[in-house]
Structures are given as structure tokens and as C-alpha cells.
Amino acid sequence: MQKFKKTILKNGLRIITIPKKDSLATTVLVLVEAGAEYENKKINGISHLLEHMCFKGTKRRPKAIDISSELAALGAESSAFTGYERTGYYAKAQPKHFDKILDIVADLYLNPILDPKELDKERGVVIEEINMIEDIPMRKIGYLFLELLYGDQPAGRSIAGEKEIIKKLTRQDIVDYRKKHYLASATTVIASGNFNEKNAIKKISDAFSEISTGKKDKKIKTKENQKKPAILLKKKESDQAHLILGTRAFNIFDKRIYAAMVLSDILGGGLSSRLFQKIREEMGAAYYIRSNIDLMIDHGYFAVASGVNISKLELVVKTIIDELKKSKNELIGDKELQKAKDHLVGQLFISLETSDELAEFYGEQETIAKKIITPQELAKKIQTITAEEIMIVAQDIFKKDKLNLAIIGPIGNEKKKTFEKILAGL
């Protein structure tokens, strides 16, 4: 059983330690309850811009090169990421460099200068990232799908933000946002890999002793409102159409989460999944086809994504609908069910081989759900799922009035009625 320890300091800061003595590396990760779903429309993209700015200089390391040079000299790997409900900063290095990477990550998180000159330059970097997303349909389709699901509310907006908003955000906007969210009670520091646990907890406590405290702004509540199937078609000249077909589901605290995970694996979780076999292997209609269940604090969705041969687009959408319908009406056989469970569990443990992946697994649970289960406990829950539970989940979420289809490619709204008829087949 993978052991971990959770320590809560008097100021509210949470520390998660996951020692793994045979690891060749150690990771320090800081996660904060901040992201796109904590932003109103006027500051959309500010979480992501702040993440960028933390690497542009701190009080102790005034220039970006000071940070990158020090990390390079350690042979360390470092990065950051912004999501809808969390932002993370991490560094990973040989175990002997634990103190150093902790010091750097803490400095990035606690002491960014937010130099206005650097901000003006970094706006350009973020705008180019937005341009890049626009030019990559496989990425853009994800945002179109969320826009279709949630509309003009934080869960339906891009993490990167809109270019016109990014151009207008000021240093004061960032300072004000940071004061509302980068607080001890909303911060979790995770150490994983090869380190001395007792010493690490003391060192983390010391490194974050000056973290701000106070009452944190809450996440903006996501509203669910759908009465009939919804379709969004975005015309873009390309050799392939990219689509996401999905349904509203439930939040991360729902007991059906484990059955939904197995259902997703059966439908599109790997090379032997139903949709991969049908759409790629039998029809030769797509290079990639996959499904996932994405659950947040107050909402969630199930989605199937694919890049499709344009001439077979309608047939692919119909095939996906047929497979969703089949999962509602037919119990999965014992052999296929066990294969899906074993595949899920196997992929889980393979994905946690490295210290950074292990840190994120534990840290995201604590940050979003405030409850941690070990990989072994998760595997047990997956293995107990029955075919009946999977069918019930499929019947609950695969409903016509919850269906959403987003497509980007060389098609226009003239095809909307065609897809409406296909979705009606569920």
C-alpha cells in the first residue's frame, strides 16, 4: 500500500508527503485553488497569465534567467500549469537537490515581482499561445465543446483567455486576483519521491511560513441548463474534421464516479475499446478516437473525441450514438468488463511511476475533492464495479436532452439538421 501523510499547519496550509525510497528523483509541487472557474468575464485568462508571470522574476531571483539558470545547474525539470479549478508549480530533480528545488518553487509561488515591463512582454507570449490553439483543431475543439456545454460562464471559457482581455489586464488586476486566491488555506504543497519525510515537513513549513492568510474568494458556481440536444459547427478549412460528442454527467463527489470510469474505458479507453475497434480498425475513419469522464467540484461531463475523415463524419457520429445506446440497453459481458477493469488499473499504476505524476495524483485529489484515496484503494473500487452499475450510469447520463456535439472542420450550418436527426437516435 502506497503510504502518504497529510499535515495541516495552523495557518491552513496543507502538506502532502509521499515517500518512495527507491525513486531516482524527488518532486516538489505547489497547487492552489485558482483557475479559469474562479475568474469573471472581465479577467478571463488572468490565472494563466499569473502562472506565466511567476517565472519572470522574484524578489530573490529578479530575472527569469536567474530562475532558469539555477534550475538548469541542478539538472532539474520545472514547469507550471493552469486548469479550471487549480494552478500548479513544480520542480523535479535528484533527491540530493530537495532543499534547492523547494526553495525555488516556494520563491516562485510566494515572491513574484510582477514587473510591468515583463508583463507587457508576456502578454505577447500568451497571445501567441492563444493563436497556436486556434491553429490546432485538435485543441480548439475542446474549448468549443465546453463553450457549447456551459456558454457564457467561467466553465465555458478558455483557460488562456481572449486576446482583447489579455491586452487590457494590468499589474494591479493580477495583484488583486492573487491576494484573493493565493492564500494558505487554498494551497497544498506536495513532496513525492526519495526524501526524508520528517525533515521535509519541517522544511516545507519553514519555506512557506510567510504565506498570506485570509478569507479566499469562492469559485463561481457553474449552472447546468439544457433541455434539448445542442450542436456547434465551426467552419475551418482542413483535411479532417475534429469532433467531441458528449453529455452532461455529475460532479466529482458522486458515488457513480468509479462506474463511469469503467464505462468510459469500455467505450474509448484504449486500442481494444469498442469505439477504437469500430471507428479506426473496422471503418478506417479516424486516427484517434477516445473517451473520457471529466468531473469537477460542481459539474462534469462524459465526452468522446475524434479526428475524422470528412467523408465518413456522419457515419462516425452515428456509430458513437449507437455505442452509447448499446451501453444503455445491454449488460456488458463478464470478459469485457474484467478486461476494462484490468486495463484501467494497469494504466493507473503505470502512470504513477514517476515522482511528478505521483505528486499530481495526490495533490489534485486534495485540492479539488479534499479527500485522498491511494492508488491501491482506487484499484479496489474499480474492481468491485458490476455490469449493472455501469448500465445504470449509462442510462443516467446518455439522454437526448443532455447530448452535445461540437465539430470543427470544412462544414457549415447546412449540416445541422442532419446531425440533429443522428442525435435523435439515442
MIBARO-184407 format. One record per residue (C-alpha): residue in one letter; z, x, y. Coordinates in Angstrom, 2 decimals. Example, Ala and Ser with C-alpha at 12.3 -4.5 7.8 and 13.67 -1.06 7.14 Angstrom:
BEGIN
   type        pz        px        py
      A      7.80     12.30     -4.50
      S      7.14     13.67     -1.06
END
This chain:
BEGIN
   type        pz        px        py
      M      0.00      0.00      0.00
      Q     -1.02      1.38      3.39
      K      2.17      1.84      5.44
      F      2.38      1.27      9.17
      K      5.14      0.93     11.70
      K      5.29     -1.26     14.80
      T      7.57     -0.20     17.65
      I      8.11     -2.28     20.79
      L      9.57     -0.44     23.78
      K     11.88     -2.02     26.34
      N      9.03     -2.28     28.84
      G      6.96     -4.28     26.32
      L      4.55     -1.53     25.28
      R      3.67     -1.76     21.60
      I      3.15      1.31     19.42
      I      1.47      1.13     16.01
      T      1.63      4.22     13.80
      I     -0.43      4.52     10.60
      P      0.26      7.91      8.98
      K     -2.26      9.21      6.48
      K     -1.23     12.69      5.40
      D     -4.48     13.54      3.62
      S     -6.59     12.78      6.69
      L     -8.50     15.67      8.28
      A     -8.27     14.07     11.72
      T     -5.94     12.14     13.99
      T     -6.85      9.34     16.40
      V     -5.06      8.03     19.47
      L     -6.34      4.62     20.59
      V     -5.15      2.50     23.50
      L     -6.07     -1.19     23.51
      V     -5.45     -3.57     26.38
      E     -5.73     -7.35     26.54
      A     -8.59     -7.33     29.04
      G    -12.28     -8.07     28.74
      A    -15.05    -10.47     29.72
      E    -12.98    -13.58     28.92
      Y    -10.37    -12.52     31.48
      E    -12.95    -12.49     34.31
      N    -14.00    -15.27     36.65
      K    -17.67    -15.56     37.59
      K    -17.33    -13.56     40.82
      I    -16.15    -10.44     38.98
      N    -18.11    -10.76     35.71
      G    -18.58     -7.25     34.33
      I    -15.52     -5.72     36.01
      S    -13.71     -4.95     32.72
      H    -16.69     -2.93     31.55
      L    -17.13     -1.18     34.91
      L    -13.43     -0.24     34.96
      E    -13.76      1.22     31.46
      H    -16.58      3.46     32.76
      M    -14.59      4.49     35.82
      C    -11.59      5.70     33.81
      F    -13.74      8.63     32.64
      K    -14.85      9.57     36.16
      G    -11.65     11.36     37.14
      T     -7.87     11.07     37.05
      K     -5.05     12.40     39.22
      R     -4.61     15.36     36.87
      R     -8.27     15.75     35.95
      P    -10.08     14.90     39.21
      K    -13.66     15.20     37.97
      A    -15.49     13.76     34.99
      I    -16.40     17.30     33.87
      D    -12.68     18.17     33.72
      I    -12.18     15.44     31.14
      S    -15.32     16.08     29.09
      S    -14.82     19.89     29.09
      E    -11.25     19.63     27.86
      L    -12.27     17.27     25.07
      A    -15.21     19.50     24.10
      A    -12.93     22.53     23.90
      L    -10.84     20.66     21.34
      G    -13.88     19.68     19.29
      A    -12.74     16.11     19.93
      E    -14.63     12.85     19.81
      S    -13.83     10.38     22.55
      S    -15.18      7.09     23.81
      A    -14.28      3.63     25.08
      F    -15.46      0.07     24.52
      T    -15.16     -3.32     26.17
      G    -15.22     -6.65     24.38
      Y    -14.50    -10.24     25.29
      E    -10.77    -10.05     24.62
      R     -9.91     -6.34     24.60
      T    -10.82     -2.94     26.07
      G    -10.18      0.29     24.20
      Y     -9.97      4.02     24.92
      Y     -9.67      6.63     22.19
      A     -9.86     10.28     21.22
      K    -10.07     11.80     17.77
      A     -9.51     15.45     16.81
      Q     -7.96     17.80     14.29
      P     -4.28     16.98     13.65
      K     -3.11     20.11     15.48
      H     -4.52     18.66     18.74
      F     -2.48     15.43     18.63
      D     -0.45     16.28     21.73
      K     -3.58     17.12     23.72
      I     -5.58     14.02     22.88
      L     -2.54     11.82     23.53
      D     -2.16     13.44     26.94
      I     -5.85     12.93     27.80
      V     -6.03      9.30     26.63
      A     -2.79      8.42     28.43
      D     -4.10     10.08     31.61
      L     -7.39      8.17     31.44
      Y     -5.58      4.89     30.98
      L     -2.74      5.36     33.47
      N     -4.15      7.51     36.27
      P     -7.82      6.83     37.10
      I     -8.71      7.80     40.67
      L    -11.46      5.20     41.00
      D    -13.26      7.35     43.58
      P    -15.59      5.15     45.70
      K    -18.34      7.79     45.56
      E    -18.16      7.86     41.76
      L    -18.11      4.07     41.72
      D    -21.38      3.94     43.66
      K    -22.97      6.27     41.09
      E    -21.51      4.47     38.09
      R    -22.90      1.15     39.29
      G    -26.32      2.64     38.69
      V    -25.35      3.70     35.17
      V    -24.08      0.20     34.31
      I    -27.17     -1.45     35.82
      E    -29.36      0.77     33.65
      E    -27.28     -0.28     30.64
      I    -27.98     -3.91     31.59
      N    -31.70     -3.09     31.88
      M    -31.58     -1.44     28.45
      I    -30.04     -4.58     26.90
      E    -32.82     -6.68     28.48
      D    -35.40     -4.43     26.82
      I    -33.82     -4.61     23.35
      P    -34.31     -8.16     21.98
      M    -32.01     -7.48     19.02
      R    -29.13     -7.01     21.50
      K    -30.23     -9.53     24.11
      I    -30.34    -12.36     21.58
      G    -26.58    -12.06     21.05
      Y    -25.89    -12.82     24.70
      L    -28.42    -15.66     24.73
      F    -26.64    -17.22     21.77
      L    -23.25    -17.02     23.50
      E    -24.77    -18.45     26.68
      L    -26.10    -21.36     24.62
      L    -22.70    -21.92     22.95
      Y    -20.39    -21.63     25.93
      G    -22.55    -21.95     29.03
      D    -21.15    -21.05     32.45
      Q    -17.70    -19.89     31.37
      P    -16.39    -16.40     30.51
      A    -17.13    -16.64     26.77
      G    -20.78    -17.40     27.60
      R    -21.35    -14.48     29.95
      S    -22.42    -10.90     29.30
      I    -19.76     -8.21     28.90
      A    -21.87     -5.88     31.04
      G    -22.15     -8.49     33.81
      E    -25.03     -9.34     36.10
      K    -26.73     -6.71     38.24
      E    -26.14     -8.53     41.51
      I    -22.42     -8.84     40.79
      I    -22.10     -5.18     39.75
      K    -23.72     -4.13     43.04
      K    -21.07     -6.04     45.03
      L    -17.88     -5.11     43.18
      T    -15.62     -2.92     45.31
      R    -12.95     -0.39     44.51
      Q    -10.35     -2.91     45.70
      D    -11.72     -5.51     43.26
      I    -11.18     -3.03     40.42
      V     -7.69     -2.05     41.63
      D     -6.66     -5.70     41.89
      Y     -8.04     -6.53     38.43
      R     -6.35     -3.51     36.88
      K     -2.97     -4.47     38.38
      K     -3.22     -7.91     36.78
      H     -4.08     -6.71     33.28
      Y     -3.32     -3.03     32.59
      L      0.38     -3.67     32.02
      A      2.87     -2.54     29.39
      S      3.22     -5.97     27.81
      A     -0.56     -6.17     27.30
      T     -1.02     -2.63     25.98
      T     -0.92     -1.31     22.42
      V     -1.07      2.41     21.59
      I     -2.18      3.24     18.07
      A     -1.88      6.60     16.30
      S     -3.55      7.00     12.92
      G     -4.34      9.87     10.58
      N     -2.38     13.06      9.99
      F      0.68     13.35     12.26
      N      4.47     13.29     12.24
      E      5.37      9.62     12.77
      K      8.84     10.09     14.26
      N      7.65     12.71     16.73
      A      4.54     10.69     17.59
      I      6.51      7.58     18.59
      K      8.71      9.70     20.92
      K      5.68     11.45     22.43
      I      3.79      8.19     22.99
      S      6.89      6.66     24.62
      D      7.12      9.64     26.97
      A      3.39      9.71     27.74
      F      3.40      6.02     28.73
      S      6.81      5.96     30.44
      E      5.21      5.34     33.85
      I      3.02      2.42     32.76
      S      3.10     -0.58     35.10
      T      5.10     -3.65     34.18
      G      4.95     -7.21     35.42
      K      3.53    -10.61     34.57
      K     -0.01    -10.48     33.22
      D     -2.81    -12.86     34.15
      K     -3.75    -15.09     31.22
      K     -7.12    -15.33     29.57
      I     -9.34    -18.10     30.92
      K     -9.33    -20.86     28.30
      T    -12.61    -21.47     26.51
      K    -13.77    -25.08     26.44
      E    -15.69    -26.41     23.45
      N    -18.13    -29.18     24.35
      Q    -21.10    -30.04     22.12
      K    -22.37    -33.41     20.95
      K    -25.80    -32.56     19.54
      P    -27.79    -29.52     18.34
      A    -28.69    -27.07     21.13
      I    -31.76    -24.82     21.37
      L    -32.56    -21.98     23.76
      L    -36.02    -20.38     23.66
      K    -36.67    -17.31     25.83
      K    -40.28    -16.19     26.07
      K    -40.82    -12.44     25.82
      E    -43.93    -10.64     24.65
      S    -43.02     -8.79     21.47
      D    -44.26     -8.23     17.95
      Q    -41.26    -10.01     16.44
      A    -39.05    -12.98     17.20
      H    -35.29    -12.43     17.12
      L    -33.08    -15.39     16.41
      I    -29.48    -16.40     15.98
      L    -28.71    -19.70     14.32
      G    -25.06    -20.61     14.27
      T    -22.32    -23.20     14.54
      R    -19.00    -23.56     16.28
      A    -16.11    -22.67     13.99
      F    -12.38    -22.21     14.72
      N    -10.01    -19.63     16.20
      I     -8.54    -16.52     14.61
      F     -5.23    -18.23     13.79
      D     -6.84    -20.79     11.46
      K     -5.86    -20.61      7.79
      R     -9.51    -21.08      6.78
      I    -10.44    -17.62      8.06
      Y    -10.49    -15.99      4.60
      A    -12.66    -18.67      3.03
      A    -15.03    -18.35      6.00
      M    -15.25    -14.59      5.45
      V    -16.27    -15.09      1.82
      L    -18.76    -17.83      2.79
      S    -20.37    -15.50      5.32
      D    -20.67    -12.75      2.73
      I    -22.30    -15.10      0.23
      L    -24.89    -16.22      2.75
      G    -25.72    -13.00      4.56
      G    -23.24    -10.24      3.78
      G    -25.39     -7.70      2.03
      L    -28.54     -6.81      0.10
      S    -27.75     -9.29     -2.67
      S    -26.73    -12.16     -0.37
      R    -28.61    -15.45     -0.53
      L    -30.37    -15.14      2.81
      F    -31.34    -11.48      2.34
      Q    -32.84    -12.24     -1.06
      K    -34.70    -15.34      0.16
      I    -35.96    -14.21      3.55
      R    -36.54    -10.50      3.08
      E    -37.05     -9.96     -0.63
      E    -38.89    -13.17     -1.59
      M    -40.62    -14.14      1.66
      G    -41.08    -10.67      3.21
      A    -40.44    -12.36      6.55
      A    -37.82    -10.09      8.12
      Y    -36.46     -6.56      8.12
      Y    -32.89     -7.55      8.88
      I    -31.05    -10.78      8.11
      R    -27.27    -11.06      8.25
      S    -24.46    -13.47      8.90
      N    -21.01    -13.08     10.41
      I    -17.96    -15.08     11.34
      D    -16.58    -14.11     14.77
      L    -13.18    -15.58     15.63
      M    -11.31    -15.23     18.94
      I     -7.99    -16.39     20.38
      D     -9.13    -19.93     21.22
      H    -12.64    -20.28     19.78
      G    -15.01    -18.92     17.15
      Y    -18.43    -19.21     15.59
      F    -20.47    -18.56     12.46
      A    -23.91    -17.04     13.05
      V    -26.99    -15.87     11.17
      A    -29.13    -13.27     12.94
      S    -32.61    -12.03     12.04
      G    -35.73    -10.32     13.36
      V    -38.62    -12.38     12.05
      N    -42.38    -12.26     11.54
      I    -43.63    -14.71     14.20
      S    -45.99    -16.47     11.79
      K    -43.03    -17.23      9.50
      L    -40.48    -18.14     12.17
      E    -40.33    -21.88     11.48
      L    -40.11    -21.31      7.73
      V    -37.25    -18.82      8.20
      V    -35.25    -21.26     10.34
      K    -35.82    -23.99      7.73
      T    -34.73    -21.63      4.94
      I    -31.49    -20.82      6.77
      I    -30.80    -24.52      7.28
      D    -31.48    -25.17      3.60
      E    -28.99    -22.48      2.55
      L    -26.31    -23.82      4.92
      K    -26.88    -27.29      3.48
      K    -26.71    -25.99     -0.08
      S    -23.33    -24.34      0.57
      K    -22.01    -27.74      1.75
      N    -23.18    -29.64     -1.30
      E    -22.95    -27.25     -4.26
      L    -19.98    -25.28     -5.52
      I    -20.67    -21.57     -5.77
      G    -20.63    -20.23     -9.33
      D    -17.83    -18.01    -10.60
      K    -20.01    -14.92    -10.95
      E    -21.50    -15.11     -7.44
      L    -18.09    -15.89     -5.96
      Q    -16.46    -12.85     -7.58
      K    -19.36    -10.63     -6.53
      A    -18.92    -11.71     -2.90
      K    -15.16    -11.10     -3.01
      D    -15.58     -7.65     -4.54
      H    -18.30     -6.79     -2.02
      L    -16.09     -7.83      0.90
      V    -13.09     -5.89     -0.38
      G    -15.18     -2.82     -1.20
      Q    -16.77     -2.79      2.25
      L    -13.34     -3.24      3.85
      F    -11.88     -0.13      2.24
      I    -14.99      1.97      2.78
      S    -14.95      1.03      6.47
      L    -11.38      2.32      6.83
      E    -11.95      5.85      5.56
      T    -11.63      7.49      8.97
      S     -8.67      7.59     11.33
      D    -10.50      5.91     14.23
      E    -11.62      2.97     12.08
      L     -8.09      2.63     10.69
      A     -6.65      2.62     14.22
      E     -9.06     -0.09     15.36
      F     -8.35     -2.26     12.28
      Y     -4.62     -2.34     13.02
      G     -4.90     -2.28     16.79
      E     -7.27     -5.22     17.12
      Q     -5.07     -7.39     14.94
      E     -2.06     -6.63     17.11
      T     -3.95     -7.02     20.39
      I     -5.66    -10.31     19.59
      A     -3.58    -12.05     16.90
      K     -0.17    -10.39     17.48
      K      0.16    -10.20     13.71
      I     -0.84     -7.43     11.32
      I     -1.76     -7.53      7.66
      T     -2.61     -4.37      5.75
      P     -5.99     -3.84      4.06
      Q     -4.30     -4.42      0.71
      E     -2.84     -7.74      1.87
      L     -6.21     -8.80      3.26
      A     -7.87     -7.92     -0.04
      K     -5.36    -10.11     -1.92
      K     -6.02    -13.05      0.39
      I     -9.78    -12.68     -0.13
      Q     -9.39    -12.55     -3.91
      T     -7.42    -15.83     -4.01
      I    -10.18    -17.88     -2.32
      T    -11.68    -20.63     -4.50
      A    -15.14    -22.16     -4.60
      E    -13.62    -25.46     -3.46
      E    -12.13    -23.84     -0.34
      I    -15.49    -22.33      0.54
      M    -17.26    -25.68      0.19
      I    -14.65    -27.35      2.42
      V    -15.17    -24.74      5.15
      A    -18.94    -25.13      4.89
      Q    -18.60    -28.91      5.22
      D    -16.28    -28.48      8.22
      I    -18.47    -26.13     10.27
      F    -22.06    -26.76      9.11
      K    -22.62    -30.00     11.01
      K    -25.67    -31.05     13.01
      D    -23.74    -31.60     16.23
      K    -22.37    -28.04     16.04
      L    -25.73    -26.31     15.49
      N    -27.10    -23.79     18.00
      L    -30.40    -21.90     17.80
      A    -31.38    -19.12     20.22
      I    -34.74    -17.36     19.92
      I    -36.32    -14.58     21.98
      G    -39.99    -13.79     21.39
      P    -43.57    -14.83     22.21
      I    -42.87    -18.57     22.03
      G    -42.11    -21.17     24.70
      N    -40.50    -24.57     25.06
      E    -43.54    -26.22     23.49
      K    -41.90    -25.35     20.15
      K    -38.58    -27.00     20.97
      K    -39.32    -30.33     19.27
      T    -40.44    -28.51     16.13
      F    -37.12    -26.71     15.88
      E    -35.19    -29.89     16.69
      K    -36.76    -31.50     13.61
      I    -35.85    -28.50     11.47
      L    -32.22    -28.51     12.62
      A    -32.02    -32.23     11.89
      G    -32.49    -31.30      8.22
      L    -28.89    -30.13      7.96
END
